[in-house]
Amino acid sequence: MKKATFGAGCFWGVELAFSQNFGVTSTAVGYCGGAMPDPNYEMVCTGQSGHAEVVQVEYDSSKIGYEALLELFWSIHDPTTLNRQGPDIGTQYRSVIYFHDDEQEAAARTSVEKLQQSGRFPRDIVTEIAAAPKFYPAEDYHQKYLEKRGMKNCH
């Protein structure tokens, strides 16, 4: 199994979107990219920890490719709004791709270039692309949050 890590606003809907794809074997919500060790939800919500709410996706690359995961990522949020998705405002909601190897980095950067050139979005893409830092799983009550409440899709 391979891993991919994405931040695209509140992690509940992002997790639901990724979990429903053939080839995705598991998802977990958590925090990445901040300076404080062992963050919790309350710390992250203040925006002061520097972490982003993210989803770590484990996937079978023989069933779904990283490029397909990137396309899903672009389709579920607005990558042109800095530190904001819908009503959620703050650095913890930033658009971010954390890559796990050189292949993922190249694919992510190529994807941004192609998307920017396509004109699909009227403004510049502000998505951060960085090496995957330590992933801190969110508290249990956040895992599969929407699924536990009977939601079948994120839109």
C-alpha positions as CSV (number, residue, x, y, z in Angstrom):
1,M,0.0,0.0,0.0
2,K,1.0,3.6,-0.7
3,K,0.2,6.7,1.3
4,A,-1.0,10.1,0.1
5,T,-1.7,13.1,2.4
6,F,-4.0,16.0,1.5
7,G,-5.5,19.0,3.2
8,A,-8.5,20.7,1.6
9,G,-10.5,22.3,4.4
10,C,-12.3,20.5,7.2
11,F,-11.1,17.0,7.2
12,W,-14.5,15.3,7.7
13,G,-15.7,15.9,4.1
14,V,-12.3,15.3,2.6
15,E,-12.0,11.9,4.3
16,L,-15.5,10.9,3.1
17,A,-14.7,11.8,-0.5
18,F,-11.5,9.8,-0.5
19,S,-12.8,6.8,1.4
20,Q,-15.4,6.1,-1.3
21,N,-13.0,5.4,-4.1
22,F,-12.1,2.0,-5.4
23,G,-8.5,1.3,-4.6
24,V,-8.5,3.4,-1.4
25,T,-7.9,0.9,1.4
26,S,-8.1,3.2,4.4
27,T,-8.3,6.8,5.5
28,A,-7.4,8.6,8.6
29,V,-7.9,12.3,9.6
30,G,-5.2,14.1,11.4
31,Y,-2.8,17.0,11.6
32,C,0.4,17.8,9.7
33,G,2.7,20.7,9.1
34,G,2.9,22.5,12.5
35,A,5.7,23.0,14.9
36,M,4.0,21.8,18.1
37,P,4.4,18.1,18.9
38,D,1.3,16.0,19.6
39,P,-1.3,18.5,18.7
40,N,-4.9,18.1,19.6
41,Y,-8.1,19.5,17.9
42,E,-8.4,22.4,20.3
43,M,-4.8,23.5,19.6
44,V,-5.2,23.1,15.9
45,C,-8.5,25.1,15.9
46,T,-6.7,28.1,17.3
47,G,-4.6,28.3,14.1
48,Q,-1.5,28.8,16.4
49,S,-0.1,25.3,16.2
50,G,0.7,25.7,12.5
51,H,-0.9,22.3,11.6
52,A,-3.3,21.7,8.8
53,E,-6.3,19.4,9.0
54,V,-5.4,16.5,6.6
55,V,-6.5,13.1,5.5
56,Q,-3.9,10.4,5.1
57,V,-5.0,8.0,2.4
58,E,-3.7,4.5,2.0
59,Y,-4.2,3.1,-1.5
60,D,-3.5,0.2,-3.7
61,S,-1.6,1.7,-6.7
62,S,-2.6,-1.2,-8.9
63,K,-6.2,-0.1,-8.5
64,I,-6.0,3.6,-8.3
65,G,-3.2,5.9,-9.3
66,Y,-1.8,8.9,-7.5
67,E,-3.0,11.1,-10.5
68,A,-6.6,10.0,-9.9
69,L,-6.2,10.9,-6.2
70,L,-4.9,14.3,-7.3
71,E,-7.9,14.8,-9.6
72,L,-10.3,14.0,-6.7
73,F,-8.4,16.5,-4.5
74,W,-8.8,19.3,-7.0
75,S,-12.5,18.5,-7.5
76,I,-13.5,18.7,-3.8
77,H,-12.3,22.1,-2.8
78,D,-11.2,25.5,-4.1
79,P,-7.4,25.6,-4.3
80,T,-7.4,29.3,-5.0
81,T,-8.5,30.5,-1.6
82,L,-5.7,31.0,0.9
83,N,-6.4,29.5,4.3
84,R,-10.1,29.1,3.7
85,Q,-12.6,26.6,2.4
86,G,-16.3,27.7,2.5
87,P,-17.1,28.9,6.0
88,D,-13.9,27.5,7.5
89,I,-11.2,30.1,7.8
90,G,-7.6,29.7,9.2
91,T,-4.3,28.2,8.3
92,Q,-5.5,24.8,9.5
93,Y,-7.9,24.7,6.5
94,R,-5.2,25.4,3.9
95,S,-5.0,23.6,0.6
96,V,-2.0,21.4,0.8
97,I,-0.5,18.3,-0.8
98,Y,2.1,16.5,1.4
99,F,4.1,14.2,-0.9
100,H,5.7,10.9,0.3
101,D,8.3,10.4,-2.5
102,D,9.8,12.1,-5.5
103,E,7.2,10.6,-7.8
104,Q,4.4,12.1,-5.9
105,E,6.1,15.5,-5.7
106,A,6.6,15.5,-9.5
107,A,3.0,14.5,-10.1
108,A,1.7,17.1,-7.8
109,R,3.7,19.9,-9.3
110,T,2.8,18.8,-12.9
111,S,-0.8,18.6,-11.8
112,V,-0.8,22.2,-10.5
113,E,0.8,23.5,-13.7
114,K,-1.7,21.7,-15.9
115,L,-4.6,22.9,-13.8
116,Q,-3.4,26.5,-13.8
117,Q,-3.0,26.5,-17.5
118,S,-6.4,24.9,-18.1
119,G,-8.3,27.9,-16.9
120,R,-10.5,25.7,-14.8
121,F,-10.0,28.2,-11.9
122,P,-10.3,32.0,-12.5
123,R,-7.6,32.8,-9.9
124,D,-4.1,31.4,-9.2
125,I,-3.8,28.1,-7.3
126,V,-2.4,28.6,-3.8
127,T,-2.0,25.0,-2.8
128,E,1.1,24.3,-0.8
129,I,3.2,21.3,-1.9
130,A,5.7,20.0,0.7
131,A,7.3,16.8,1.9
132,A,5.1,14.9,4.2
133,P,5.9,15.8,7.8
134,K,4.9,13.7,10.8
135,F,1.2,12.8,10.7
136,Y,-0.6,13.1,14.0
137,P,-3.9,11.1,14.0
138,A,-6.9,13.2,15.1
139,E,-8.9,12.1,18.1
140,D,-11.1,9.0,17.6
141,Y,-14.3,10.9,17.5
142,H,-13.1,12.7,14.3
143,Q,-12.3,9.4,12.4
144,K,-15.0,8.5,9.9
145,Y,-17.1,11.3,11.5
146,L,-19.6,11.8,8.6
147,E,-19.8,8.1,7.8
148,K,-20.7,7.4,11.4
149,R,-23.6,9.9,11.0
150,G,-25.0,8.2,7.9
151,M,-23.6,10.6,5.3
152,K,-23.0,8.9,2.0
153,N,-21.3,11.8,0.1
154,C,-19.7,15.1,0.8
155,H,-21.7,17.3,-1.5
